[in-house]
Structures are given as structure tokens and as C-alpha cells.
Amino acid sequence: MRTKIIQVDESGTPHEIVNGPDEPVKMCSNFNVFAQWCNDRYFVLASNEGDLFDTLDTNNNLFKKDRERGGMFWRLKACSKQCYDSYTEFLRSKSRTPFIVAQRRFRSDF
């Protein structure tokens, strides 16, 4: 069975990655991934505190380390399709409204 993965960059551009049945899952290293869709699972870039990564906030550092838990502060976290759709709309449009909607959906998803 082939695996189809859609990875979204900072400007909201989707990049499709298709793997063969026996290949390991490939991750694209040409750009930073802000959202991802794989089969029926949706992911957005978020912190452990439940905040989505805001590309318009100059204080956010994509490569910030999490000193309390180790690893990176911003990670791809599972979310609902509605949250994913709102977040990718924010990435494309840079409008605050879809970001606020995505943030609310992300916090109430689980």
C-alpha cells in the first residue's frame, strides 16, 4: 500500500510525498514543515502548552529548545481536520481570524 503524505510549508504551500509499499516514510528536508496530513491523521506545529506556532509573531523561534522536557519546543501535534484546515488557511492568507479559529479548535480537540 502506498503512503501519501502532504506537508505544508510556512507560506501554506502543500508538498505531496508518495512512498512505495516497502519504503520507509520520507520526510522532506528542503523546507520547514508547519502542518502535515498523512492518511486520516492531521498534524499542526504546536507547543506542549497547546499553542499553535504563529508565523506572524517575531518572538517565536522555530528552533527553540524545550528545557523542561528536552527536545524541540515546537513539534507536530495531532489535531482535527477542522483545526488543520483553519491552520493551513492561516498559513496561506496570514489572516489572524483562521489562526484564532485553529487555536480554539486545537485546544478543544482533545
Backbone torsions as a table, in degrees:
resi	resn	phi	psi	omega
1	MET	NA	132.0	180.0
2	ARG	-82.0	142.6	178.1
3	THR	-104.8	127.0	178.5
4	LYS	-110.4	124.0	-179.4
5	ILE	-122.8	133.0	174.0
6	ILE	-110.5	120.0	176.4
7	GLN	-112.8	137.2	-175.1
8	VAL	-112.4	131.8	-179.9
9	ASP	-91.0	-173.7	-174.0
10	GLU	-62.5	-30.5	-179.1
11	SER	-88.4	2.2	178.1
12	GLY	87.8	9.7	179.9
13	THR	-80.1	123.0	178.0
14	PRO	-80.6	140.3	176.9
15	HIS	-123.1	122.2	-177.5
16	GLU	-92.0	133.5	177.4
17	ILE	-124.8	124.4	179.9
18	VAL	-117.7	127.1	178.4
19	ASN	-109.0	148.4	174.7
20	GLY	-75.2	175.2	-176.3
21	PRO	-66.3	-29.5	-176.8
22	ASP	-107.4	4.7	-178.6
23	GLU	-88.1	146.4	171.9
24	PRO	-70.2	157.8	-179.1
25	VAL	-65.3	125.8	179.5
26	LYS	-89.4	139.6	173.3
27	MET	-114.9	136.5	-177.5
28	CYS	-80.1	132.6	-179.1
29	SER	-110.9	6.2	-179.8
30	ASN	-78.3	-15.3	-177.3
31	PHE	-152.3	163.5	176.5
32	ASN	-82.6	135.1	-177.2
33	VAL	-93.4	123.5	180.0
34	PHE	-105.9	-20.9	176.5
35	ALA	-153.2	154.7	-177.7
36	GLN	-149.0	144.4	176.8
37	TRP	-129.6	120.8	-179.2
38	CYS	-134.7	114.6	-175.7
39	ASN	56.8	-115.1	179.2
40	ASP	-108.8	19.1	-179.2
41	ARG	-110.6	137.3	-178.9
42	TYR	-121.0	140.7	-178.2
43	PHE	-135.3	145.3	173.7
44	VAL	-132.6	158.6	-179.6
45	LEU	-79.6	117.0	-175.3
46	ALA	-147.0	165.0	176.3
47	SER	-94.9	170.3	177.0
48	ASN	-69.0	-18.5	178.9
49	GLU	-81.3	-7.1	178.2
50	GLY	95.4	16.3	177.7
51	ASP	-97.6	134.0	174.8
52	LEU	-79.6	151.1	178.9
53	PHE	-71.9	122.9	-179.4
54	ASP	-100.0	110.0	-177.7
55	THR	-70.2	-17.3	-180.0
56	LEU	-85.7	-15.8	-179.8
57	ASP	-85.0	113.6	-177.5
58	THR	-70.8	-13.8	178.6
59	ASN	-80.8	-17.7	178.8
60	ASN	-74.8	130.7	178.0
61	ASN	-114.7	114.9	-177.5
62	LEU	-58.9	-30.1	-175.1
63	PHE	-102.8	21.4	179.2
64	LYS	-65.9	137.6	177.9
65	LYS	-90.4	145.5	176.0
66	ASP	-91.8	104.5	-175.6
67	ARG	-73.0	-26.3	-179.2
68	GLU	-78.9	-42.4	-174.1
69	ARG	-106.4	-13.9	-175.3
70	GLY	82.9	156.6	-179.1
71	GLY	85.0	-162.6	-178.2
72	MET	-85.4	147.7	179.1
73	PHE	-72.8	-42.9	179.2
74	TRP	-97.8	124.3	-178.5
75	ARG	-137.5	158.4	174.1
76	LEU	-73.6	123.6	-178.7
77	LYS	-120.8	144.5	179.6
78	ALA	-64.6	144.4	179.3
79	CYS	-150.9	178.8	177.1
80	SER	-81.6	164.9	178.0
81	LYS	-63.4	-37.3	-179.6
82	GLN	-64.7	-40.3	177.0
83	CYS	-64.8	-46.0	178.7
84	TYR	-58.4	-46.5	-179.7
85	ASP	-62.0	-43.4	179.8
86	SER	-66.7	-40.5	-178.9
87	TYR	-67.4	-42.1	178.5
88	THR	-68.8	-31.2	174.0
89	GLU	-64.5	-41.0	175.6
90	PHE	-60.8	-44.1	-180.0
91	LEU	-61.5	-37.9	179.8
92	ARG	-73.6	-43.8	-171.1
93	SER	-94.5	-22.9	-173.6
94	LYS	59.7	27.6	177.6
95	SER	-92.8	140.3	-176.8
96	ARG	-69.9	-32.0	-174.6
97	THR	-59.5	-50.8	177.6
98	PRO	-62.6	-31.1	178.0
99	PHE	-65.1	-45.5	-179.5
100	ILE	-63.4	-41.5	177.6
101	VAL	-62.7	-46.0	179.3
102	ALA	-62.0	-41.8	179.7
103	GLN	-61.0	-45.4	179.9
104	ARG	-64.8	-42.2	179.4
105	ARG	-65.5	-40.8	-179.1
106	PHE	-61.6	-43.8	-178.9
107	ARG	-69.6	-27.0	-178.2
108	SER	-98.5	-3.9	-178.8
109	ASP	-61.2	-48.7	-170.5
110	PHE	-120.4	NA	NA
